[in-house]
Amino acid sequence: MTSSKQLFLILTFAIYCSLYSHGTLFGQTIEPLCGMSQETQGSLPGMSKSNNVLMMAPGITSRIPTTGTVRALVIFVRFQDTVFQASGCHNDPDGGWPHTQFGLPNWANNFIDDIASPPYTEGSLSDFFYQMSDGTFNLIGDIHFYQAANNFSFYNVAGGRGILNQEALNALDQTANLNYADYDADSDGEVDLILFVYRFWGGFPTDPFAGFSGSGVANLGFTGSITLDGKTILGGGTGGFGLGSGVSMHNSTNLGFARRLAAHETGHHLYGGGHFDHMGSWGIFDAVDFIAMSAYEKVAIGWVAPTVISSSIQNLVIQDANTTNKYYRIDINSTDYFLLENRQALSVYEQFEFCNNGALPGTGLMISHITPTGTNKASHLRWEPADNTFGIGSSGESTDTYKPGNKIQFTPWTRPNSNDGSSATGIAVTNIRQSGNDIIVDIDLDFNGGDITEDSWWDGSLTIDQTVVVENNAILTVNQGTTVNFDPGAGLITNATLTVDGAQASPVTFDRSGATGSWDGITFNPGSSGIIKDAIIDHVNNGDGINIQSASPTIQNTTIRNCLWGLNLNTSNAVIQNCIIDNSDAGVFDRYGAAQYLDNTVMNSFGALTDGDGFSFASASPGLFRNVVDGNVTGVTGTGAALAAFGGNNLTGNNVVRNNGVGLRASGANTFLWLGETGNFGGDNSVYSNTVLDAQGLSSGWVWAESTWWGSPSGGNVSGNVIDDNPLSSDPNQGAGPAPALAGELQVTGNPAEGSGPSPIFDLLKQRHLHRTGKLPGFMNMLRGVANSKSGTALGKVAKGLLAVEHYLDGQYDDALATARESKAEVAGTDLEALALLVLFDAHLYGKGDASSAGVVLAELKGKYADVGLAKRLQFELDRGVSSKTQQLSASQISFQDKGALFADTPRNENQLSNHPNPFNPETRIQYQLPEAGFVQVKIYNLVGQEISTLVQEQKGSGAYSVVWDGRDDSGIQVGSGVYIYQITVQPSSPDARPFRQNGKMLLVR
């Protein structure tokens, strides 16, 4: 025995797991690993091939040669009293070991080949290693049979296995035509490999198999060595503590089991002792069910050279691993790397096991993280299965692989992720899809942004260099303490769910990536959802800190500062609570919504580019409770028939408006800032110390209050239409102590629009407030009635303007445009014209995608109503080219590939999509033509872009199809009259074909 092998045996004295034990691990040895070092340029850009010089990974010590031809001695053993039983399958039709004159199983000749001449017998041990080594390693053997001298019970004692093995070796040396010198391929004086195969070894006393219930052990069961034909044969000890010159296996009843067991135990002679942890069914060492070797084992021993990915690649085709021996490596750092392999269970060895075990492994892309500096085999290798567990189930769990319908992304943000410890690698494998037996992927080596299509997490510190869009019902969770820095022009858009899960002591921070510049903020698109809590949003200098479009997330305990607008809400019922909006050009802009604002502080809106409003409401119906509005140019502004309720049903407002230039401003267009109504809404607000005016009602705008405390005496600090029928004599919010004496009720210039009591317009806006919060059914019919019956009156004109608004919010853009034009003609020259112009602007830009017409409307609005701050917001949106219902829907649940106009089609063959009848009631038939097979979705949307119904969602072949829509949504509820979009999207089965979509419009008339 050479000194190197003596050293090896000393180092591996604690190898418990040299025994094959159906996945049970008994220990690991210290074996670091590193990857191939030399490379030559490959055939594809961004890819190179590791050199073909075979090399063992450091720490992998083989007892036998790993290249060339190794001849093994195979000895089948039976006892004198063996009883044969039928069992088994492949190549074993008679079952078991039939009692022949030679005593061999009928599959023995298929167990191993005796000549190094590939191709080998399919399913043999020779063929297995030849395929696994890519033709590098030839294991052949000579088969002999030995009839034990005694009955089974004679050997079933302590040391019995070693006794029997030595007995057989000595007997064959005398009787068989063999020379042990033939089994020393590397001429080191030792026999390389002997395989003892027992039909049965019953019992399991403490010695024959070292007290373990396994089926094999990588030694011969005796201490020391014997010498035959001048060659040393190592026993390896009586248990599983050291490698000898061979393997002992029992219960080998059929070819599949015997081959798997022999390959596993031979693997210990190739790799040294110890099992690779976390490998489940995919490796020779832990091959409980599936014997085909993993990429890690082949690379570690030097049998395959993976292709190295050195730059980003799209549409990389990865073929089946064990029938092509093609693997890919992505370097993480100077030592670690990822190995990618496509497991399709196509090889004969995986198929053999289907017979024995009745199951095949889950197929798909497998990714392993190799850490060469790991202290043992378990830390060398970490599988990255899709279910985020590192032990891959022996039954082939469907969640263990990345594949379409399961996991299609492997990024720094998914679970598991491509991070190296706690730091992001910038490596991503995305768009994982299958075509036949191939898997196609995109590889990005500089991943700092892009779409998120499945549940993902942000942790630690991230820099985002492009806008990130959360798609496909995915959930992005940002964990507490995370810092996310965005490069200029980058932002975060969600079309699905965003959960920002900060904590008071460990908030989440969203900021720009440098000391100057601006990023694009956070956007909730139509139909999205989520929560942002305990976060800091900073330095969106040229846009909105949070932009909420036809969505209703919850924003809690969040600080938004140094933005152009802190919050922008459009058609939203969001809940904003315990937030601070500070040092921005403007605080909150709310258009058409019915959001709830509770316990917030909005302060220091300085108005360099805007009017500097703390809150600005345009045709909105919000509720305000316990907010502090402090130090803004204007505290609260309302316009466009808005009704801002400072409180709610049976709830006092308790808002504080102080230290602003103007505290409250109702800026015309029959807008009401409603501070309270005794016994019903609001009250207990505090308005004081505003430097210009505490309250101002312009033209037809009103500040209407009851039970509110004012810090100035009657008429001293208010102007225009301001009324309080029951002012409080002391501050309920303890802001500045008792009020100065008031000379009667606070009432200055201006009166309700009609009569001496509350205005009918005020009552109409209260009803709309209830409608927008879902508490007043039938409002639309009532509104139409008022618009018609009161036509020409002030009330009728307001109703007409509100009807145009409601048409727009319901996605009836043509009706909205027509009604707004009628309203504009009726109210020309009054401040209600500004409301009509607002609806025209939105319907053109956001409804029809017509920026040119929207620009004409905006020019008229600015020319006639320059003092209305709304114009500045609309100019910002038009200049920026951002459409809250166009650009953002293009990335939303409709999943448009074209980031341009709403419902733009991908050019395809003509007449692919049509419906009849159109207009229709109650149903219409949608017809479409598929030029090629693919996964088809047919969906219905309203004109706001909200999904109404899914009619088709399945794989279809090429041909003509039709489907009926009955005018109901997915809940079975009939939808209202109006224009609807029907859309077909197709993901072709062929990887070379381009996905496509096409849209059509239809009119439902009830």
PyMOL commands that set and color helices and strands:
alter all, ss='L'
color gray80, all
select helices_A, chain A and resi 3-11+16-18+108-110+125-132+152-155+160-175+180-183+255-271+280-282+295-301+321-324+348-357+377-380+398-400+760-772+779-789+794-809+813-826+832-847+851-864+870-880+889-891
alter helices_A, ss='H'
color red, helices_A
select strands_A, chain A and resi 19-20+39-41+47-50+68-78+137-147+194-198+216-217+225-228+231-234+246-249+307-309+313-318+328-331+337-343+364-370+381-383+428-435+438-444+450-452+456-458+461-464+468-470+475-479+483-486+492-494+497-501+508-512+522-524+529-533+535-538+544-549+554-556+559-561+565-570+575-577+580-582+586-591+596-598+601-603+613-618+623-625+628-630+634-639+643-645+656-658+662-667+672-674+676-677+681-682+685-688+693-698+702-705+708-710+718-720+722-724+746-747+913-916+924-930+934-942+947-956+959-965+978-988+996-1004
alter strands_A, ss='S'
color yellow, strands_A
deselect
rebuild
show_as cartoon
